[in-house]
């Protein structure tokens, strides 16, 4: 006869709970990211969500709601609580206008809680997530996540659940302990507000994945080789460059070119870049060589591409993001294998 101790039963229950909830962890992370605009905070709140769920699992009634719905309910209320005393996470372009002086001293604001990107690897394999469906990538793009930040927390939740995750109004009402009428009203207000702050969709078709990869390779080659002529050919006339936590940002190819020219060093092997993906957009981890000849993490650059050109570069100067993206903080002196060498 096998006798299970109370501790052993608890451990067994924990294993069962982990096995049941693990399939939902990644989609909960993407949901919390959309709510918060921070991949690091989203990871913390998913952990808190699962801890709360584990503590109350004995009271879970599968006849009243599915496990997925129950977990979303806990995650939503966890996010709403977290957002009660927090402002929105902006990008620089959401706070001030562009500078037309490429020589201006850059205004760094480390105290601002800036919007963060999310690695493609954390959401690309989520079954049924809109980011994995052709034509639905906009629901995870930086521009959309930034626009969501302008919505009050409950409106944000309603819009994500209804318009992104395609929940029915009655399901959202039950989750938020409110009425269907209230949900529909909140959704209408959220859509109206989003239309006012979200950028107008570009009429130029987005390049195919293969074309985006080629465009990214050309950009990286031009950047690391300090080829300003080639680089300028890749930028759209109204290109935007912003660099959180730097508040200063620039718009227009001529201004951006004047800003970049002195920063793209002609010294051999000054910069290296490793391709990656963020928010269903092409991205690159960039490394700058220091006086010690070590290439150290500089910025995570996320690109918006339209037609055959680059419309926006958001360069997150936050080495804390590199581990999340599976990128090293430094590159070895011989680490040219993953970077594009100087021509």
SULDA-V536854 format. One record per residue. N is the residue number from 1. RES is the residue in three letters. PHI is phi in degrees with one decimal (* if undefined). OMEGA is omega in radians with two decimals (* if undefined). NEAR is the number of other ideal C-beta (glycine too) atoms within 12 Angstrom. Layout:
N RES PHI OMEGA NEAR
N RES PHI OMEGA NEAR
This chain:
1 UNK * -3.14 3
2 UNK -96.1 3.12 7
3 UNK -108.4 3.13 7
4 UNK -100.7 3.10 12
5 UNK -72.0 3.10 10
6 UNK -60.4 3.12 10
7 UNK -65.9 3.13 10
8 UNK -65.7 3.11 13
9 UNK -64.1 3.13 14
10 UNK -63.5 3.13 17
11 UNK -65.9 3.12 14
12 UNK -64.0 3.10 16
13 UNK -61.9 3.12 19
14 UNK -64.4 3.12 20
15 UNK -63.7 3.12 15
16 UNK -62.3 -3.12 17
17 UNK -62.3 -3.14 26
18 UNK -61.4 3.14 19
19 UNK -65.5 -3.13 14
20 UNK -74.0 -3.03 23
21 UNK -93.0 -3.08 31
22 UNK -56.1 3.13 18
23 UNK -60.5 -3.09 17
24 UNK -100.9 -3.02 32
25 UNK -59.8 -3.03 30
26 UNK -68.3 -3.14 28
27 UNK -69.9 3.04 35
28 UNK -65.3 3.11 41
29 UNK -62.9 3.13 39
30 UNK -64.7 3.11 41
31 UNK -62.0 3.13 43
32 UNK -64.6 3.09 44
33 UNK -64.1 3.11 46
34 UNK -60.6 3.14 48
35 UNK -69.6 -2.95 45
36 UNK -101.5 -3.08 40
37 UNK 75.3 -3.13 41
38 UNK -138.1 3.14 35
39 UNK -68.9 3.14 40
40 UNK -68.9 3.10 29
41 UNK -66.4 3.12 29
42 UNK -61.7 3.11 37
43 UNK -61.9 3.12 26
44 UNK -63.1 -3.08 21
45 UNK -74.3 3.02 34
46 UNK -65.9 3.08 36
47 UNK -61.1 3.12 22
48 UNK -65.4 3.11 23
49 UNK -59.8 -3.11 36
50 UNK -68.4 3.08 31
51 UNK -66.5 3.10 21
52 UNK -62.9 -3.14 26
53 UNK -64.8 -3.14 33
54 UNK -63.8 -3.12 24
55 UNK -65.9 -3.09 17
56 UNK -109.5 -3.04 18
57 UNK -62.8 -3.14 24
58 UNK -63.9 -3.13 12
59 UNK -95.7 3.14 14
60 UNK -69.9 -3.13 24
61 UNK -114.4 -3.11 13
62 UNK -64.9 3.10 13
63 UNK -76.8 -3.10 8
64 UNK -95.5 -3.12 12
65 UNK -160.3 3.06 18
66 UNK -71.9 3.12 19
67 UNK -60.8 -3.14 26
68 UNK -62.6 3.13 27
69 UNK -62.1 3.14 27
70 UNK -63.0 3.14 31
71 UNK -66.9 3.09 36
72 UNK -64.8 3.10 35
73 UNK -62.2 3.14 33
74 UNK -65.2 -3.13 36
75 UNK -62.3 -3.13 43
76 UNK -62.3 -3.12 39
77 UNK -68.1 3.06 28
78 UNK -64.8 3.11 32
79 UNK -66.0 -3.13 39
80 UNK -61.6 3.09 28
81 UNK -63.4 -3.13 21
82 UNK -64.4 -3.08 27
83 UNK -85.1 -3.08 30
84 UNK -58.0 -3.04 13
85 UNK -118.0 -3.13 9
86 UNK -124.7 3.04 20
87 UNK -82.3 -3.14 20
88 UNK -73.6 3.06 27
89 UNK -95.0 -3.05 37
90 UNK -97.1 2.78 31
91 UNK -103.2 -3.13 43
92 UNK -53.6 -3.11 35
93 UNK -67.6 3.08 32
94 UNK -90.8 -3.09 32
95 UNK -115.9 -3.08 27
96 UNK -137.7 3.08 20
97 UNK -81.3 -3.13 15
98 UNK -72.3 3.05 26
99 UNK -93.7 3.08 28
100 UNK -98.6 3.13 17
101 UNK -110.3 -3.08 16
102 UNK -69.1 -3.13 25
103 UNK -97.7 -3.08 15
104 UNK -65.8 3.06 18
105 UNK -67.0 -3.08 11
106 UNK -75.0 -3.08 24
107 UNK -97.8 -3.11 21
108 UNK -89.3 -3.12 17
109 UNK -123.0 -3.10 21
110 UNK -67.5 -3.07 14
111 UNK -80.2 3.14 10
112 UNK -79.6 3.04 24
113 UNK -82.1 -3.01 26
114 UNK -84.1 2.99 41
115 UNK -59.8 3.12 43
116 UNK -120.1 3.02 39
117 UNK -83.5 3.07 49
118 UNK -124.3 -3.14 46
119 UNK -64.6 3.07 37
120 UNK -56.2 -3.08 31
121 UNK -62.2 -3.10 24
122 UNK -85.5 -3.12 36
123 UNK -134.2 -3.01 39
124 UNK -63.1 -3.07 25
125 UNK -102.6 -3.13 18
126 UNK -71.6 -3.13 29
127 UNK -60.8 3.06 16
128 UNK 79.3 3.12 19
129 UNK -69.5 -3.08 31
130 UNK -56.7 -3.12 29
131 UNK -66.7 -3.12 39
132 UNK -95.9 -3.08 22
133 UNK -101.1 -3.14 20
134 UNK -57.4 3.14 12
135 UNK 91.0 -3.10 11
136 UNK -115.9 -3.10 21
137 UNK -65.7 -3.10 29
138 UNK -59.5 -3.09 29
139 UNK -72.7 3.12 36
140 UNK -125.6 -3.10 41
141 UNK -67.1 -3.10 40
142 UNK -56.5 -3.10 48
143 UNK -61.8 -3.14 36
144 UNK -71.6 3.13 37
145 UNK -62.7 3.10 46
146 UNK -65.1 3.13 36
147 UNK -66.8 3.12 36
148 UNK -58.2 -3.09 42
149 UNK -63.7 3.14 36
150 UNK -80.5 -3.08 31
151 UNK -89.8 2.95 34
152 UNK -57.0 -2.98 22
153 UNK -56.7 -3.10 32
154 UNK -68.9 3.06 31
155 UNK -63.5 3.11 34
156 UNK -59.5 3.14 40
157 UNK -63.0 -3.13 41
158 UNK -61.2 -3.09 39
159 UNK -65.2 3.13 37
160 UNK -65.2 -3.10 43
161 UNK -66.3 -3.08 37
162 UNK -82.6 -2.99 30
163 UNK -88.8 -3.13 29
164 UNK -96.4 -3.09 36
165 UNK -93.4 3.03 34
166 UNK 61.6 3.02 18
167 UNK -75.8 3.07 29
168 UNK -76.2 -3.10 17
169 UNK -58.6 3.12 25
170 UNK -64.5 3.10 19
171 UNK -66.1 3.13 25
172 UNK -67.4 3.12 37
173 UNK -61.5 3.12 26
174 UNK -64.4 -3.12 24
175 UNK -64.6 -3.09 35
176 UNK -94.8 -3.14 31
177 UNK 55.6 3.14 14
178 UNK -141.3 -3.10 22
179 UNK -102.9 3.08 15
180 UNK -62.0 3.11 21
181 UNK -59.7 3.13 14
182 UNK -64.8 3.12 21
183 UNK -64.4 -3.14 31
184 UNK -63.4 3.10 22
185 UNK -66.1 3.13 21
186 UNK -63.8 3.13 32
187 UNK -64.2 3.14 33
188 UNK -64.3 3.12 20
189 UNK -64.7 -3.14 22
190 UNK -64.3 3.12 33
191 UNK -62.4 3.13 23
192 UNK -64.1 3.14 17
193 UNK -64.3 -3.12 22
194 UNK -64.4 3.13 31
195 UNK -63.7 -3.12 17
196 UNK -79.7 -3.05 14
197 UNK -105.3 -3.10 23
198 UNK -75.3 3.10 26
199 UNK -67.0 3.09 24
200 UNK -68.2 3.14 11
201 UNK -60.0 -3.13 17
202 UNK -70.0 -3.11 20
203 UNK -77.2 3.14 9
204 UNK -79.2 -3.10 17
205 UNK -63.1 3.09 13
206 UNK -68.6 3.13 28
207 UNK -61.8 3.03 26
208 UNK -66.4 3.13 15
209 UNK -57.7 -3.14 19
210 UNK -64.3 3.12 11
211 UNK -66.6 3.10 20
212 UNK -65.2 3.11 32
213 UNK -62.1 3.13 22
214 UNK -65.0 3.13 19
215 UNK -64.4 3.09 35
216 UNK -64.3 3.12 34
217 UNK -61.8 3.13 23
218 UNK -67.2 3.10 33
219 UNK -63.7 -3.13 38
220 UNK -61.0 3.13 38
221 UNK -61.4 3.13 27
222 UNK -65.4 -3.09 29
223 UNK -67.5 -3.05 42
224 UNK -71.7 3.11 35
225 UNK -95.7 3.13 28
226 UNK 54.2 -3.14 24
227 UNK -95.7 -3.07 24
228 UNK -65.1 3.12 24
229 UNK -62.5 3.12 14
230 UNK -66.7 -3.12 22
231 UNK -64.2 -3.11 32
232 UNK -63.6 3.12 28
233 UNK -66.7 -3.10 20
234 UNK -86.7 -3.04 36
235 UNK -90.9 3.08 39
236 UNK -71.2 -3.09 27
237 UNK -56.8 -3.11 21
238 UNK -104.3 -3.11 23
239 UNK -56.2 3.11 34
240 UNK -119.7 3.04 36
241 UNK -127.3 3.04 41
242 UNK -132.6 -2.90 41
243 UNK -142.7 3.12 36
244 UNK -55.9 0.28 41
245 UNK -89.6 3.08 31
246 UNK -82.6 -3.10 31
247 UNK -72.8 -3.12 29
248 UNK -67.4 3.07 30
249 UNK -143.1 -2.98 37
250 UNK -132.4 3.12 37
251 UNK -136.1 -3.14 29
252 UNK 99.9 -3.04 24
253 UNK -59.4 -3.11 27
254 UNK -64.8 3.13 18
255 UNK -65.4 3.13 27
256 UNK -61.8 3.11 36
257 UNK -61.7 3.11 27
258 UNK -65.0 3.12 22
259 UNK -72.3 -3.05 36
260 UNK -75.5 -3.00 32
261 UNK -49.8 -3.12 21
262 UNK -75.8 -3.09 13
263 UNK -99.4 3.07 28
264 UNK -92.5 -2.97 30
265 UNK -67.7 3.07 22
266 UNK -77.1 3.13 17
267 UNK -67.3 -3.10 17
268 UNK -58.5 3.04 16
269 UNK 64.1 3.11 26
270 UNK -71.3 -3.12 26
271 UNK -118.2 2.94 40
272 UNK -135.9 -3.14 39
273 UNK -139.2 3.08 41
274 UNK -117.4 -3.13 34
275 UNK -68.1 3.08 32
276 UNK -154.5 3.12 35
277 UNK -142.4 -3.14 34
278 UNK -143.7 3.06 44
279 UNK 54.1 -3.11 42
280 UNK 59.9 3.12 40
281 UNK -129.9 3.06 41
282 UNK -62.8 -3.13 42
283 UNK -150.9 3.11 41
284 UNK -149.5 3.01 44
285 UNK -87.8 -3.08 43
286 UNK -106.8 -3.09 41
287 UNK -129.1 3.14 37
288 UNK -112.8 -3.13 30
289 UNK -76.1 3.12 26
290 UNK -95.1 -3.13 18
291 UNK -62.8 3.14 10
292 UNK -87.8 3.12 10
293 UNK 70.1 3.10 19
294 UNK -94.7 3.07 21
295 UNK -85.7 -3.08 32
296 UNK -108.7 -3.13 27
297 UNK -55.3 3.14 32
298 UNK -114.9 -3.10 34
299 UNK -157.7 3.04 37
300 UNK -104.7 -3.05 45
301 UNK -95.4 3.13 43
302 UNK -113.9 -2.99 47
303 UNK -114.2 2.93 45
304 UNK -106.2 -3.06 44
305 UNK -116.5 3.07 35
306 UNK -135.4 -3.10 29
307 UNK 57.9 3.14 21
308 UNK -114.7 -3.09 21
309 UNK -142.3 -3.14 29
310 UNK -97.9 -3.09 41
311 UNK -94.5 -3.09 38
312 UNK -154.2 3.01 37
313 UNK -125.1 3.06 42
314 UNK -109.9 -3.05 43
315 UNK -102.8 -3.12 40
316 UNK -81.1 -3.13 42
317 UNK -86.6 -3.07 31
318 UNK -139.9 3.13 35
319 UNK -58.4 3.12 23
320 UNK -65.3 3.12 22
321 UNK -82.0 -2.99 36
322 UNK -62.3 3.13 30
323 UNK -63.8 3.11 18
324 UNK -60.6 3.13 31
325 UNK -89.1 3.13 36
326 UNK 69.4 -3.11 20
327 UNK -109.7 3.14 38
328 UNK -71.3 3.10 22
329 UNK -80.2 3.09 23
330 UNK -137.0 3.07 23
331 UNK -114.8 3.10 30
332 UNK -64.7 -3.07 18
333 UNK -60.1 -3.14 15
334 UNK -100.4 -2.98 14
335 UNK -78.1 3.10 22
336 UNK -86.7 -3.04 20
337 UNK -61.5 -3.07 11
338 UNK -99.6 3.14 22
339 UNK -106.6 3.12 31
340 UNK -92.0 -3.03 26
341 UNK -71.0 3.07 18
342 UNK -62.9 3.13 21
343 UNK -76.4 * 14
